[in-house]
Amino acid sequence: MAELDHLAVAAATLEEGVAAVEAALGVALVPGGQHAAMATHNRLLGLGPREYLEVIATDPGAEPPGRPRWFGLDRFAGPPRLTHWIARVEDLDAALAAAPDGAGRATDLSRAAFRWRFGVPDDGRHPFDDCFPALIEWQGDRHPAAALPESGCRLLRLEIAHPDPTALTAALPVRDPRVVIVAGHPALRVTISTPHGERTLA
């Protein structure tokens, strides 16, 4: 089985995304880095020892990646919003083989000292209208959450709306009581405990 690893808030620019998340949660994000293979960059917020949130956007200073960027950033428009969630697996090849069609190809990626394998869809879209999690296998014992400062924030609930909640639930590799599937237009909404009380992002 898989475990919830992190959440991705997409934005037209990193600055816009960071401002929106910091205003919503009342806490500061910290520097992340660049992803040369995807021409993106991010900033991060720790949600505990093995979970975090990232704001991610196209890196305007990077060379085009020559393939669709992850998290639908090539087609992203509008205000910053929670667009994807990422599940951690021990064997990415096996997880992708068991996942719905379109979950991606196993791709080796890195940022600074972190190394991982990621299921990258050919068209940048994940199954179930991006409601199915992206799959990640961390390499070695390094994980970004462990390197982040304590934020006082913790994930309480991830609500995922989809027109076919039964099929999505059956396909999910994650069994986590905080992950709740409901019927509706495809959308993600998260409730986070912060030093200022419970806050939501959508």
C-alpha positions in Angstrom: 0.0 0.0 0.0 0.9 3.6 -0.4 1.1 6.5 2.1 0.2 10.1 1.7 3.5 12.0 1.0 2.7 15.6 0.1 0.3 18.0 -1.5 0.9 20.3 -4.5 -0.5 23.8 -4.9 -0.1 24.9 -8.5 0.3 28.6 -9.4 0.9 30.7 -12.4 4.0 32.1 -10.7 5.8 30.9 -7.5 5.4 34.3 -5.9 1.6 34.3 -6.4 1.3 30.8 -5.0 3.4 31.5 -2.0 1.4 34.7 -1.2 -1.9 32.8 -1.4 -0.9 29.9 0.8 0.8 32.1 3.4 -2.3 34.3 3.6 -4.6 31.3 3.9 -2.6 29.4 6.5 -0.9 32.3 8.3 2.5 30.6 8.3 5.6 31.2 6.2 6.9 28.8 3.5 10.6 28.0 3.2 12.8 27.8 0.1 12.6 24.5 -1.9 14.5 24.5 -5.2 14.5 23.9 -8.9 13.6 20.8 -10.8 15.7 21.0 -14.0 14.0 18.0 -15.7 10.6 19.7 -15.4 11.6 23.4 -15.6 9.7 24.1 -12.3 10.5 25.5 -8.9 8.9 25.3 -5.5 8.6 26.4 -1.9 7.7 24.1 1.0 5.8 23.8 4.3 6.4 20.9 6.6 3.3 19.0 7.8 5.1 16.6 10.1 8.1 14.2 9.9 7.0 12.6 6.6 4.5 14.9 5.0 4.7 18.4 3.5 3.0 20.9 1.2 4.6 22.4 -1.8 3.7 25.4 -3.9 5.0 24.7 -7.4 5.1 26.8 -10.6 6.9 27.0 -14.0 10.4 28.3 -13.5 10.8 31.2 -16.0 14.6 31.0 -15.9 14.8 27.3 -16.8 15.2 25.8 -20.3 11.9 24.2 -21.6 11.8 20.5 -20.5 10.9 19.1 -23.9 7.9 17.2 -22.4 4.7 18.2 -20.5 5.5 19.6 -17.1 4.1 17.7 -14.1 1.0 18.8 -12.2 -0.6 20.2 -15.3 1.5 23.4 -15.2 1.6 23.8 -18.9 -2.2 24.3 -19.0 -2.6 26.0 -15.6 -4.5 29.2 -15.4 -6.3 31.2 -12.8 -5.6 31.7 -9.1 -3.3 29.3 -7.1 -5.1 26.2 -6.0 -4.6 22.7 -4.6 -4.4 20.5 -7.8 -2.6 17.3 -6.8 -1.7 14.9 -4.1 1.3 12.6 -4.0 1.4 9.1 -2.5 4.7 7.5 -1.4 5.3 3.8 -2.4 8.1 1.4 -1.8 8.1 -0.1 -5.3 7.1 2.4 -8.0 7.2 -0.1 -10.9 4.8 -2.4 -9.1 2.6 0.5 -8.0 2.4 1.9 -11.6 1.6 -1.6 -12.9 -1.4 -1.8 -10.5 -2.5 1.8 -11.1 -5.1 2.9 -13.6 -3.9 3.6 -17.2 -2.2 6.9 -17.4 -0.6 6.9 -14.0 2.7 7.6 -15.7 6.2 6.3 -16.5 8.8 5.7 -13.8 11.2 8.7 -14.1 14.4 9.3 -12.2 14.4 12.9 -10.7 16.5 14.9 -8.3 16.7 18.2 -6.4 19.8 19.1 -4.5 20.5 16.1 -2.2 17.1 14.5 -2.8 16.6 11.6 -5.2 13.4 10.0 -6.2 11.4 8.1 -8.9 8.1 9.6 -10.0 5.3 8.4 -12.2 5.2 11.1 -14.9 2.2 10.9 -17.3 2.9 11.3 -20.9 0.4 14.2 -21.2 0.9 15.6 -17.7 -2.5 14.4 -16.6 -3.2 11.8 -13.9 -6.1 9.4 -13.9 -9.6 10.3 -12.6 -9.2 14.0 -13.7 -6.1 14.4 -11.6 -7.8 13.1 -8.5 -5.7 9.9 -8.5 -2.5 10.5 -6.7 0.8 11.0 -8.4 3.1 8.1 -7.2 6.6 8.7 -5.8 9.4 6.4 -4.6 12.1 8.2 -2.6 15.6 6.9 -3.0 17.8 6.5 0.0 16.9 7.8 3.5 16.5 11.5 2.6 13.0 13.0 2.6 12.2 16.8 2.3 9.9 16.8 5.3 12.6 15.8 7.7 14.7 18.7 6.6 12.0 21.4 7.0 11.6 23.5 10.1 8.7 22.7 12.5 5.7 24.7 11.2 3.1 23.7 13.8 0.9 22.6 10.9 -0.6 19.1 10.4 -2.9 17.6 7.8 -6.3 16.9 9.2 -8.4 16.0 6.1 -8.0 15.7 2.4 -11.3 15.8 0.6 -11.3 14.7 -3.0 -14.5 15.2 -5.1 -15.1 13.2 -8.3 -18.1 12.3 -10.3 -17.4 8.6 -9.8 -16.3 8.4 -6.2 -16.9 4.6 -6.0 -14.5 3.8 -8.9 -11.9 6.3 -7.6 -12.1 4.8 -4.1 -11.6 1.3 -5.5 -8.6 2.4 -7.5 -6.8 4.2 -4.7 -3.6 2.6 -3.3 -3.9 4.7 -0.1 -6.0 3.8 2.9 -5.9 6.8 5.2 -8.9 7.9 7.3 -7.9 11.5 6.5 -8.5 11.0 2.8 -12.2 11.3 2.1 -13.7 10.7 -1.4 -17.0 12.5 -2.2 -19.2 12.9 -5.2 -18.8 16.2 -7.2 -16.9 18.1 -9.8 -13.2 17.1 -9.7 -11.6 19.1 -6.9 -9.3 18.8 -3.9 -9.8 20.5 -0.6 -7.5 20.2 2.5 -8.0 21.1 6.1 -4.8 21.9 8.0 -4.3 22.5 11.7 -2.1 25.6 12.1 -0.9 27.6 15.1 -3.8 29.9 14.3 -6.5 27.2 14.2 -7.9 25.1 11.4 -7.5 26.5 7.9 -8.5 25.2 4.5 -7.0 25.3 1.0 -8.8 24.3 -2.2 
